[in-house]
Amino acid sequence: MKNNIGTNISFTLFGESHGPAIGLVLDGLPAGFPIDMKRIHQDMEKRKAKGKISTQRHEGDEVQIVSGLFQGKTTGTALTILITNENTRSKDYQKTQGRLRPGHADFTAFEKYHGFQDYRGGGHFSGRLTAPIVAAGSICRQILEAKGVYIGSHIEQLYTCKDDAFSSDIEVLTQQIQAMNQKEFATLSPDIAQAMTQEIEEAASQGDSLGGILESAIVGLPTGIGEPAFDSVESVLSHLLFSVPAVKGVSFGLGFGFAQVKGSQANDDFCMKDGNIVTKTNHNAGINGGITNGMPIVIHTVVKPTPSIFKEQDSVDYIKKEDVSLQIQGRHDPCIIHRARVVVDSVLAFGILDLWMSKEATGGFVCA
């Protein structure tokens, strides 16, 4: 199993849902950057399970940095993040061992790892592994924000409920991003947040689950980041986004909407503004030829309904090779999109920082 990604900076993910600990090694960070542990804690809070709309497995998620940090600043060596698992109930999975949960990675895990994988709570395939990603992403976001780059997401759609779209005005968009980063349930409209919460609670009461769409935006990036082919901004960010559990679709800017317009409508006309070259519209999400053009990057990410549902389903016992009925037990989220948005922000921050360091490779990426 390959568990590392990145070019100039990289991270290696380790641990299992019900193992003693999970963590991540973040390597290649510039030396001398001060890390705000309080900010990491705040970002971790956005991912935590809370209330009736999340799993009842509650973890402390206290982040320990056991290497790569000295006197509050990065040393430039591998930074290791460790988070202990404290609230596991592995017995919930013993009764259904070998029974393949629809929508999960149980079948493919058996096929690839021949039964040696840790099946408890999904093991290494679990969304639990996103916790150290959020911690690492918080560090990347702190570095980017020091350079004037801000990243944020809101729940654009949950089932049939739709929020307002991010503003096309850069100043307003920046304010919206900063507001979303302070919210526990990230929607632009407070009324929609209430409606979405009710939809999740209703699905939970029926033993079912819901999915939705996140709209993410990145503002403050300079021009010239990215490569024209295999390391385009779209390809690097998509690679990372599809590593987030339950993500099944990613589009940039107008996305699939390009199929419904003509070239004259799809193109973003150029103009001068305050001495800078900008585009009048932003259908292409701040990217031309795989390279940033200085406009906001806007991304839509589809998160599928949580596959762990309490309804009875048809399945197969992999070990006995026979058809079975399956009704899963345990503690599961009726929806994960409100928790996934900080994970999406985190992988975007890592990807953007890695791409930016490629641009600055000739002169070195300096924190100051």
N, C-alpha and C positions, 0 to 999 in steps of 0.2 A: 504494500500500500504506500503510495507516494503522498507525503503529507507536507511538502514544502513548495513555496511559490515565491517568485520575485527575481529581479535582476540586480539592481544596485543595492536595494535592501531586500531582505527575504524574511519570511517567517515559516517556522516548522511547528505544526500543531501536534499535540500528543495527549493521550488519556482516553478514558471511556466514561460513559455516563454514570456507571455504578462502581467505577474503580476508586482508589484512594484519592486521586487528584487528577485535574486536567491542567493543561498549560500550553505555553507557546514560547518559542525562542525567536526573538526579533533581532536580526543580525544586519549590520551595515549602517546603522544609524550614525549620523555625525556626532562627534564628541562635543561636550560642553553645553548641551541644551538642558535647561532646567525643567524637570518634570513636576507638574502640579498633581500630587496624589489626590487632592480633594476633587479636582476635575475628573480624574479617572473614576472616583467613587460616584460622582454625579452621573456620568455616562453609564456606569454599571446599573444604577438605579432605574434607568429607562428600560433596561432589558428584563428586570426582575418581574416575576409572576406576582400579580396583585389582584385581589377581589375575585368575583365570580367569573370574570371573563378570561381567567388564566388557570393554569394547572395549580393544584394545591401543594405541589412540591415546592417548598420555599427554602432556598439556599442563601447563606450569608454572603457568599461571593466576595469575601475579603481578598483583595489582590495583594500578593506578595511578589516583590521584585527581588530575586535572589542573586542576580548578577547583572553587570552592565550599568549599574547606577552607584555613584559614590558622591556623598555629600550633596545629594539632591540633583545631580547633573549626570547626563549620559557620559560614559567613559569611551564610547566608540567601539567597545567589544560587545559580544553577544549579550543581549538583554533577555533574561529568562523570567517569564511570568508564571506564577504558580497559584492555583485556586483549588482548595480542598473540597471534596464532596462530603457533605455531612448528613444529608437527609435522604438516604436511599432506602427503598423497600424492594429489594431484589426478589423476594418471594412472589411478588405480583407476576413475575415473568416465568417462574418455574413450571407452572401448570400448562403453559402454552408453548413451552420450548419445542421447536420443530414445526409448530403450526405457523404458516406464513401469513403475516398480517398484510392484507391488501393495501397497496399504496406505499408500503415501506420497502426497505432494502433487504428484508430477510432472505428472500429467494436468491437475489444476486449475491448476497454475502456468503450464503452456503456454496454457491457455484464457484465463487472466487477463492474463498478461504477454507473450504472443505470441512466446515464445522468447528474450526479452531477459533473463530471469532467470538468475542464476548457479546452474547445475545441480550444481556440484561439492559433494559431501557434503550435498546438500539445500539449499545456499545459506542464504538467510534463514529457511527453514523448519526448519533443523536444530536438534536439541536442544542443539547447541553454544551457541546464543544464550541458554541458561538460565544460563550462567556469570555474566554481568553482573547478571542478575536476583538471583542469590544474594548477590552483593556488595551490591547496593542493599537487598535484604531484610535483610541483616545489620545495616545501619545503622538500618533501621526497627525491627528487633527490639531493638536497643540502647536506642532511645528509649522503646519500650514497656516494656521491663524496668525502666528507671529509674522507671517509674510503677507497677511491680508487676504487669505483665501478661506472662504466659509462654505460649509457643506451642511445641508439639511434636507429632511424628507417630511412629507405629510401623507396621510392615508387619503388618496384621491378617490378611491372607491372601495367599499366593503359590501359584498353581495350586491344588493340593488341600491344601496345608499351611496350618493355621490357628493363629494366635497367640492368647493370651488377650486379652480386651477391656480397655480402660482402666477403672480403678476409678471407681465412682460417688461415692466419698468424695473431697471436694475436696482435702483435705490430702494424701491418698495420691496422687491424680491429679497434683497439683503436683510431688510427688517423682518420679513416673514420667516426667513431661515432662522434668524436669531430667536424669534418668538417660538418657532417649532422646537428648537433645542432646549427650551425651558419647560415644555409641556410633557406630561406623563402620557396623555393620549393625544397624538399629534394630528389635529385637523385645523383648518383655517376657520371653519364655522363651528362655534360652540354648540349650536342646535344639532348639527350633523353628528358631532361627537356623541351626543346623548342618544340619537337615533341608532347610530352604529353599535353603541354599547347594548342597547335593548335587543338589537338583532342577534348579537353574540349570545346574550343570556337566553334568548328564545331557542336558538340552535342547541345550546348546552342542555336545556331542559328536555329536548327531544333526543338527546344522545348523539347529536350530529355536530358538524363543524362548518366553518365558513372561511373563505379566502378573499382576496382583493388585489388592489393595485396601489403601489406606492409611487408618488411623484417626487423625485429627488432633483436638487439643483446644486450646482457648484459655481460660485461667483468669485471674481478676483484673480482668476488665472491669467498669466501673460500669454502672449501669442507664441507659437513655435514649439509647443510641447507635443510629443508623439512622433510616430514614424509613419511613412506612407503605406506600409504593407502590413507585415505580421505583428508589429507592435504599435498599431494604430491605437488612438485613445479608445475607440469603440471596442476593439478586440481585447485589449488588456482589461478594461473595466468589465466587459461582458464575462470574461473568463472568471474573474473574481466574484461577480454577482451570481453566476451559476454554481458557485461553490457553496452558497448559502442554502441550507436545507429548505425545501419547499418552493424555491424559485423556479418557475417554469417558463418565463418569458421576459425578455428585455428589449426595449426599443429606445431610440434616441430622437429627441425633438418630435417632429410630426409622425415619425415611426411608420406604422402601417397606414397611416392617413395619407402618405405619399401616393398610395395607389388610387386615391380618389380625387387628385388634383392634377393640373397641367404644369408643365415646366415653368410657365410664366408665374404660376402661383407658388410653386415649390421653392424657387430661387430666392435667396436673401439679397436684395439690392444693397450696394455699398454707398456710404456717404461719409462726410467729414463731420466730427463732433468734438469740439474743444481741442482741436489739433490732432485728433486721433481718427484712424480709419475704423469705422464700425459698420454693422449691418442694420438696415431699417427694420427687418424682422429677424426671427431666430428659429426658422423651421428646421434648420440643420444642427441645432443644439450646440452652437459654438465650435463646431468641428468641420473642417473642410480637408479632404484628402487624408483623413486620419490624424490631422494636426489641429491644435487649438487656434482659434482666430480671435480670442480675447472676449468673446461673448459668453454668457452663462451656458454651462453644460446642463442640459435638462434630460432626465432619464425616467422612463416608466418601467417599473418592475412588477411582474405578476407573481403573487404568492398564492399557491394552491391551498384549498381547505386542508386543515390538519388531518392526516390520514388516520390518526388514532381516534376512532369513534366508538361509541358504546352500543351501536346497533349490531345485531347478529349478521354475520357475513359468511359467504361461501369461501372456503379455502382448501388447502391441501396440507397434510402432515408430511413434511419433507423427509423425515426419517422413516416413517412407515409406508410412505408412498400411497396414501389413500385420501379420498375426499373427506372433508370434515366441515362442521359448522363451527364458526369462531365468534366468540364474544369476548373482546379484550377487557382486561381489568387494569387497575392502576390509576395513576393521576395524570391527566392529559389536558392540553389546552384545547378549548373549543374554537380558538382562533389564535394565530400567532403574529398576525401582521402588525399589531400595535407594539409588539416586542421586537419584531424583526427589523423595524425601521432603523434602529440604532446600529444593528448589525450591518445593514446595507450602507449606512453612512460610514461605518468603520472600514469596510473593504474598499469603498470608494476613496477614502482618505489614504489608505495604503497604496492603492494603484496610482493615484495622482502624484503622491510623493515619490514613488519609484520612477514614474515617467519624467517628473521634473528633474530628478537627479541625473537622468540620462542626458537631458538638455544641458545641464550645468557641469557635465562630467569633465569637460576640458579645463574648467576653472575651479572645480570643486564646489560642492554644495555647502555653503557657510551658514551657520545658524544665526550669527549676529546680524 
